[in-house]
């Protein structure tokens, strides 16, 4: 048996055959019975020495995994973006590595140990501190936690997060800390580019995709655009899940545009899976205004002008008034209520990839009941979930990852959750609730949250720890 296989046997079953470990089998085994006197004693000493050395070597990994890690000399470390390379070195870095190795699944231990290192920094600062306040890494987790030992390659994503902005899509960064997943924070936005999408879909019309030779021709035809897309992705192994997210895919444009985007996604990867994150539209709208307020303040502090639509014009109260007037105008005109228009915007994607390949996450429950909501997502991705756990950080107002690494999102995330928007701005949010209600009700049926809106449905939604309990205030006021 090979050394690596034997180590895995030791870690999994906590036993090892020393003779196999030393490869002392067949003609290589010293026959002690044929030795006498002076020759037998040295041979015995040599064999015992071999066994002792082997036990030390094969038990080293087991000791790291099973010994008690936390002590005053080796404190647990909470990692944040931008602080990893500068602050973690020597004993503290080794302590962090040991914590990670203690908290991955046994089957992932050997691979994670061989790959474990600090993630490379691409840029020291994000381009927009209001959206992402921290260093941009090669992939999202500050430590490379990868179980696969295969060669890193360029490949299209297996999963795409398509929305929705301001509903917690930034929390998908946590997935990169899973040993079976790679994820980059920066958004490729490839399928939001009209030229690329149109070229790929035009090529689909030219080739008969039922014929293998035609498929090869199609891949050659679109290679230029695919290569450009892959350059925006981190390297990954062939057997791990590569994920990208760009909330722009579900937003912006008509459903015809979204349908074309979905076709192009499936053309590049026929087995593509999609993730959407929906949340209370009132909180979503406030999060958008809150980000604009932070961006305005940041630019003012740096002495830069802020004249685009990404900034506030006037006070936050004035912004609320303008926003409310705009939402009311759209509602009166029969236009989609964008901040609540989940079912309508997702339908084109589901039509192309199939309902079985789409998963809707409750962004509110990611905050309220993170381990339950993340568990459902990991089930959809078909990866191990028992060693991927969160804890609630009340001060931050947002959950942080506890295992396999202690890690919180950058400080630009979760900021709006510290404000009870319905209490602070009740005169505006009461109007928003009424405007968003009809569109929210549409998603109950489309996403099969309930069979119908009745007492059974409302009882289900009244459980604050269940997914989409926030819909209760929209659906059940009259029941």
ABEGO torsion letter per residue (X at the ends): XBAAAAAAAAAAAGBBBAAAAAGBBEAABBBAAABBEAAAAAAAAAAAAAAAAAAAAAAAAAAAAABBABBAABBBBBBBBGAAAAABBEAAAAAAAAAAAAABBAAAAAAAAAABBBBBBABABBABAAABBEBBBABABABBBBABABBBBBBBBABBBAOBBGAGAAAAAAAAABAABBBBABBAGAAABAAAAAAAAAAAAABBAABAAAAAAAAAAAAAAAAAAAAABBBBBAABBBBBBBAAAABEEBAAAAAAAAAAAAAABAABBBBBBBBBAAAAAAAAAAAAAAAAAAAAAAGBBBABAABBBEBAAAAAAAAAAAAAAAAAAGBBBAAAAAAAAAAAAAAAAEAAABBBBBAAAAAABAAAAAAAAAAAAGBBAAABBBBBBAAAGBBBBAOABBBBBBAABGAAAABBAAAAAAAAAAAAAAAAAAAAAAAAAAAGABABBBAAAAAAAABAABBGAAAAAAAAAAX
